[in-house]
């Protein structure tokens, strides 16, 4: 019954955080918070697709099989 459903992970990554500057790009044990989140989503193997939604076009380099980039406006 549920075989036709796809499970998506949407990872929102804002370029400039308001309270903690560049929060998503701060390094924790050598990896950025964004990269840690992306790695855990891939490692879980429960998502059919992972979508990175950001106002920072430089994150497009993380596109690969089942990982897609969605550019959104800064005011969102």
Backbone as a chain_set.jsonl record, in Angstrom:
{"seq": "XXXXXXXXXXXXXXXXXXXXXXXXXXXXXXXXXXXXXXXXXXXXXXXXXXXXXXXXXXXXXXXXXXXXXXXXXXXX", "coords": {"N": [[0.809, -1.194, 0.0], [1.969, 1.285, 0.734], [4.084, 1.55, -0.973], [4.325, 3.305, -3.135], [4.872, 5.765, -2.115], [7.201, 8.393, -1.551], [9.932, 9.317, 0.456], [11.05, 12.339, 1.624], [13.765, 14.421, 2.598], [14.153, 17.61, 3.773], [16.517, 20.02, 3.984], [16.918, 22.972, 5.46], [18.99, 25.722, 4.844], [20.175, 28.62, 5.81], [21.932, 31.427, 4.615], [22.901, 33.656, 6.13], [22.613, 33.699, 9.461], [20.448, 35.008, 11.987], [20.671, 35.274, 14.853], [22.943, 33.712, 15.744], [25.77, 34.186, 14.137], [26.428, 32.98, 10.887], [25.737, 30.321, 11.518], [25.163, 27.774, 10.312], [27.503, 27.22, 9.052], [29.52, 27.052, 10.849], [32.221, 25.292, 12.31], [32.283, 22.083, 13.734], [34.143, 19.835, 15.301], [35.665, 19.735, 12.941], [33.808, 19.651, 10.84], [31.152, 21.324, 9.13], [28.014, 22.479, 10.505], [25.917, 22.186, 8.715], [26.976, 20.203, 6.925], [27.269, 18.039, 8.645], [24.587, 17.489, 9.214], [23.674, 16.818, 6.633], [25.255, 14.52, 6.132], [24.282, 12.754, 8.126], [21.632, 12.455, 7.256], [22.035, 11.139, 4.811], [23.329, 8.821, 5.729], [21.333, 7.569, 7.193], [19.699, 6.295, 5.373], [16.942, 6.251, 4.912], [15.664, 8.063, 3.36], [14.336, 8.855, 0.196], [14.939, 11.008, -1.372], [17.001, 13.863, -0.836], [16.754, 17.205, -0.109], [18.349, 20.242, -0.42], [17.643, 23.312, 0.709], [18.283, 26.568, 0.114], [19.562, 29.985, 0.305], [22.02, 30.372, -0.599], [24.045, 29.991, -3.208], [26.413, 28.586, -3.402], [26.192, 26.135, -2.203], [25.247, 24.412, -4.033], [27.158, 22.73, -4.992], [27.042, 20.423, -3.543], [25.253, 18.743, -4.687], [24.302, 15.561, -5.765], [23.735, 12.098, -6.477], [20.435, 11.551, -5.576], [20.507, 13.79, -3.927], [19.499, 17.011, -3.944], [19.559, 20.466, -4.944], [17.828, 23.369, -3.978], [17.251, 26.611, -4.823], [16.324, 29.382, -2.972], [14.597, 32.49, -2.341], [16.097, 35.221, -0.539], [14.48, 36.474, 1.378], [12.796, 34.522, 2.298]], "CA": [[0.0, 0.0, 0.0], [2.792, 2.49, 0.853], [5.255, 1.44, -1.839], [4.396, 4.415, -4.075], [5.256, 6.985, -1.432], [8.614, 8.699, -1.443], [10.245, 10.058, 1.67], [11.987, 13.414, 1.339], [14.345, 15.211, 3.693], [14.441, 18.967, 3.343], [17.469, 20.635, 4.902], [16.978, 24.413, 5.218], [20.292, 26.289, 5.193], [20.177, 30.058, 5.569], [23.3, 31.912, 4.483], [23.242, 34.5, 7.279], [21.73, 33.498, 10.599], [20.221, 36.283, 12.661], [21.18, 35.313, 16.231], [24.308, 33.177, 15.763], [26.277, 34.472, 12.788], [26.905, 31.853, 10.07], [25.526, 29.107, 12.313], [25.215, 26.552, 9.504], [28.845, 27.033, 8.503], [30.485, 26.923, 11.937], [32.779, 23.936, 12.324], [32.247, 21.28, 14.951], [35.028, 18.693, 15.036], [36.152, 19.745, 11.568], [32.727, 19.647, 9.851], [30.135, 22.35, 9.36], [26.726, 21.975, 10.986], [25.175, 21.752, 7.52], [27.553, 18.958, 6.412], [26.925, 16.991, 9.619], [23.171, 17.168, 8.97], [23.597, 16.121, 5.346], [25.842, 13.183, 6.288], [23.354, 11.909, 8.898], [20.478, 12.149, 6.405], [22.486, 10.103, 3.863], [23.668, 7.603, 6.471], [20.113, 6.923, 7.685], [19.178, 5.496, 4.259], [15.48, 6.171, 4.909], [15.141, 9.078, 2.456], [14.474, 8.629, -1.231], [15.591, 12.209, -1.879], [17.369, 14.88, 0.132], [16.705, 18.501, -0.774], [18.999, 21.331, 0.292], [16.96, 24.545, 0.367], [19.147, 27.631, 0.612], [19.75, 31.218, -0.451], [23.454, 30.398, -0.892], [24.254, 29.166, -4.405], [27.637, 27.782, -3.299], [25.842, 24.796, -1.717], [24.878, 23.583, -5.19], [28.231, 21.752, -5.213], [26.747, 19.196, -2.805], [24.315, 17.924, -5.453], [24.767, 14.252, -6.224], [22.604, 11.178, -6.601], [19.409, 11.678, -4.538], [20.666, 15.036, -3.171], [19.189, 18.086, -4.875], [19.651, 21.822, -4.416], [16.73, 24.268, -4.316], [17.572, 27.995, -4.49], [15.159, 30.157, -2.551], [14.837, 33.914, -2.15], [16.64, 35.547, 0.782], [13.449, 36.866, 2.343], [12.131, 33.331, 2.823]], "C": [[0.86, 1.27, 0.0], [3.982, 2.5, -0.093], [5.4, 2.609, -2.808], [4.821, 5.727, -3.427], [6.77, 7.15, -1.433], [8.824, 9.531, -0.184], [11.342, 11.06, 1.35], [12.525, 13.998, 2.636], [14.632, 16.576, 3.108], [15.324, 19.603, 4.401], [17.519, 22.13, 4.577], [18.311, 24.972, 5.713], [20.277, 27.764, 4.817], [21.616, 30.556, 5.558], [23.734, 32.726, 5.697], [22.215, 34.296, 8.376], [21.585, 34.815, 11.361], [20.812, 36.332, 14.073], [22.62, 34.834, 16.339], [24.856, 33.272, 14.347], [26.863, 33.225, 12.122], [26.803, 30.499, 10.777], [25.711, 27.82, 11.497], [26.601, 26.244, 8.97], [29.931, 27.029, 9.579], [30.962, 25.479, 12.008], [32.71, 23.327, 13.72], [33.027, 20.014, 14.633], [35.416, 18.58, 13.567], [35.096, 19.731, 10.478], [31.734, 20.753, 10.176], [28.836, 21.694, 9.823], [25.876, 21.46, 9.825], [25.667, 20.389, 7.026], [27.251, 17.783, 7.349], [25.486, 16.532, 9.391], [23.0, 16.376, 7.682], [24.137, 14.693, 5.454], [24.921, 12.241, 7.062], [22.129, 11.525, 8.069], [20.835, 11.052, 5.401], [22.692, 8.764, 4.569], [22.423, 6.841, 6.93], [19.492, 5.998, 6.641], [17.657, 5.327, 4.268], [14.862, 7.149, 3.91], [15.384, 8.695, 1.004], [15.183, 9.804, -1.895], [15.884, 13.153, -0.725], [17.435, 16.191, -0.635], [17.356, 19.534, 0.125], [18.331, 22.61, -0.183], [17.735, 25.703, 0.975], [19.131, 28.859, -0.276], [21.22, 31.403, -0.821], [23.745, 29.433, -2.041], [25.506, 28.285, -4.318], [27.349, 26.361, -2.802], [25.401, 23.86, -2.841], [25.926, 22.512, -5.461], [27.985, 20.437, -4.471], [25.724, 18.314, -3.51], [24.998, 16.638, -5.901], [23.546, 13.361, -6.33], [21.711, 11.292, -5.358], [19.583, 12.881, -3.617], [20.518, 16.182, -4.172], [19.264, 19.43, -4.172], [18.455, 22.64, -4.89], [17.12, 25.674, -3.862], [16.304, 28.73, -4.119], [15.564, 31.618, -2.331], [15.291, 34.19, -0.72], [15.572, 35.886, 1.798], [12.638, 35.686, 2.866], [12.954, 32.758, 3.923]], "O": [[0.511, 2.24, -0.673], [4.817, 3.4, -0.006], [6.511, 2.88, -3.264], [5.101, 6.699, -4.128], [7.518, 6.178, -1.33], [7.979, 10.349, 0.182], [12.417, 10.697, 0.872], [11.82, 14.059, 3.644], [15.28, 16.69, 2.067], [14.937, 19.715, 5.564], [18.084, 22.526, 3.558], [18.712, 24.731, 6.851], [20.359, 28.112, 3.639], [22.424, 30.153, 6.394], [24.82, 32.507, 6.234], [21.058, 34.688, 8.222], [22.502, 35.636, 11.371], [21.4, 37.346, 14.45], [23.439, 35.5, 16.972], [24.446, 32.519, 13.464], [27.679, 32.514, 12.709], [27.68, 29.646, 10.641], [26.357, 26.881, 11.964], [26.855, 25.139, 8.49], [31.12, 27.004, 9.264], [30.182, 24.552, 11.79], [33.03, 23.962, 14.725], [32.614, 19.216, 13.791], [35.489, 17.482, 13.014], [35.439, 19.793, 9.297], [31.504, 21.077, 11.341], [28.593, 20.515, 9.568], [25.204, 20.434, 9.937], [24.854, 19.51, 6.738], [27.006, 16.666, 6.892], [25.203, 15.334, 9.377], [22.271, 15.385, 7.644], [23.535, 13.761, 4.921], [24.788, 11.069, 6.707], [21.641, 10.399, 8.167], [20.04, 10.143, 5.162], [22.283, 7.715, 4.073], [22.449, 5.616, 7.043], [18.83, 5.022, 6.994], [17.137, 4.369, 3.696], [13.663, 7.075, 3.64], [16.477, 8.272, 0.627], [15.932, 9.627, -2.855], [15.12, 13.237, 0.237], [18.086, 16.284, -1.676], [16.975, 19.692, 1.284], [18.439, 22.962, -1.358], [17.838, 25.817, 2.196], [18.744, 28.799, -1.444], [21.616, 32.466, -1.299], [23.696, 28.215, -1.87], [25.64, 27.334, -5.088], [28.187, 25.474, -2.967], [25.207, 22.664, -2.624], [25.626, 21.496, -6.089], [28.653, 19.44, -4.746], [25.361, 17.255, -2.997], [26.141, 16.651, -6.359], [22.42, 13.855, -6.274], [22.182, 11.146, -4.231], [18.874, 12.986, -2.616], [21.298, 16.308, -5.116], [19.06, 19.525, -2.962], [18.107, 22.608, -6.071], [17.3, 25.915, -2.668], [15.322, 28.706, -4.861], [16.744, 31.924, -2.156], [14.91, 33.471, 0.204], [15.749, 35.606, 2.983], [11.858, 35.854, 3.803], [12.578, 31.744, 4.511]]}, "num_chains": 1, "name": "protein.A"}
